Amino acid sequence: MSVPPSVVPPALRRDAHTDRVRALLTQLAQDLADSALTNRALFERLSASLALALDALLLDEDERVAREREHLLATALTTIDHPIFILDRMGVRYANPAAAREYEWSQGELMEMRFEQLVAGQGFREGMHEADGLRESGVRLSHDLHRRRDGGEFPAAVTISPLIGHDREFLGHVVSVRNISVDRRLEEQLRQTEKMVALGELVDGVAHEINNPLTGISAFAQLLLEEELGDDQRESVRLIKQESDRAKAVIKDLLLFARKAEQGTAPVDINDVIEQTIRLLAYPLRSAGVQVDLQLDATAPRIRGDSQKLQQVLLNVIGNAEHAMRGRDERRLIVRTTHTDDRVVITTVDTGIGMTADVRRRIFDPFYTTKPDGLATGLGLSVSYGIIHAHGGTIDVASELDVGSTVTMVLPAVLSDRL
C-alpha cells in the first residue's frame, strides 16, 4: 500500500529523493557510455555530489516552511483579542499581548507567574486537577472570577485544553480566557426587561379594575363633603377622600409603568429639562445642604420624546440621590450630559450611602423601596425604567456602599436637529 507523501516524515522523503536523483544520474551516465568513457566516469563521480546538494536544498526548504509555520502561529497568538496562556508544570510559559492588556501585567511579568495567581478563589486550581485527565479527551470549560493587577475582578469563561507533543507526551495546557462582564450585564438587562414586560401586562389589567371603583369612592366622598356634616363625620369623609385620591395616584403610576410612553412629536433639549428640574428642586436640595454641579454639554443633540415624562424620571433620580445623602458629611450631586454620534448620555453622581449588590439588583422592581414606610411607594424607579425604555434608551445604576451611586441614562439622539 502506498503512503501519501504528506504523511511520510521529511527525513525519509529526503533520503528517497536522494536515491532517485543518484539513480537518475547514474542511468544518464550509463546512457552516455557509448560517447566517451571519461564522460561516464565524470557523471558517476558527480551523481553523489549533486544528490547531496539537492538534499541540502530540500533541507533548507523544509526549515523555511517550518519557520513560516512557526511565524504564522506566533502571529495568530499575537493578534487574538482575548487572553491566551500556555502553561506547564512550572507556570506560565507564554502569555499573548491580549493577556497583558486584560490583566494589566506585562507579558514578561505574566511569564514569571503561576496562572493561579490571576484567579480569585480555588475554582481554577481544582479545575486544573480535573483537566489533567483531559490529555486524551479534549477541553473543559469553567467560569471563574479573575483578578487584575490593581485588584479589580471580572468574570471569565476559561477553556482549558491539553497540549500534547508529537510522541503523545503531555506538555501542559493551553488556556483561553474570555471576559464575560458584558455578557453578564446583557443577560441581566434582558431578564429585567422580560420581567418588566410580564409585570406590565399584569399591572395594566389590575390597575383598570381598581381605578374605576376608586374614582367612584372619591367622587361620592366629594359629594358628601358638600353636605351638612358633623365634625367627626366630615373628618371621616375627608380621610376617605384623601386615601382614595392617594390610591388613585398609585394607580396612575402603575399605569405609567405598565404602558409604553407615547413618543413626543417635537425634539427635546435635555439640558433645558435638566435645568428646569433642578430649579423645581432648588429649595429641597438647598435645605438638605446638597451642592449641585451641572456639567452640561452645550453641543449635545436633542432627543425625541415626552419632556414631562423625562422630567418625571429626573425628579425620581435626583430625589433618590438627595435622600441617599441625608446625614452625610459630603453632599454633592453631579448632573452631567455628554453625547456620541447618535446617543445622548445623562449621568448623575451622588455622594450618598450607596447600596449593596442585592439592593442594586432590585431597585427597578415595582414596590421595592429602602425608604421608611409612608415616604415612597417603590414605583419611582420602576416607572422611570419603563419611561426610558419606551424612549428607546437604557438606564443603569452603579453603586458602592458608603461611597455613592451613579445613574446612567442613554437616549437616542435626533441627528438632524442639533443645537
Secondary structure, DSSP 8 states (H G I E B T S, - for coil): ----GGGS-HHHHHHHHHHHHHHHHHHHHHHGGGT-HHHHHHHHHHHHHHHHHHHHHHHHHHHHHHHHHHHHHHHHHHH-SS-EEEEETTEEEEE-HHHHHHHSS-HHHHTTS-GGGGEESSHHHHHHHHHGGGTTT--EEEEEEEE-TTS-EEEEEEEEEEEE-TTS-EEEEEEEEEE-HHHHHHHHHHHHHHHHHHHHHHHHHHHHHHHHHHHHHHHHHHHHHTS---HHHHHHHHHHHHHHHHHHHHHHHHHHHHS-----SSEE-HHHHHHHHHHHTHHHHHHTT-EEEEE--TT---EES-HHHHHHHHHHHHHHHHHHTTT-S--EEEEEEEE-SSEEEEEEEE-S----HHHHHHTTSTT---S-TTS--S-HHHHHHHHHHHTT-EEEEEEETTTEEEEEEEEEB-TTS--
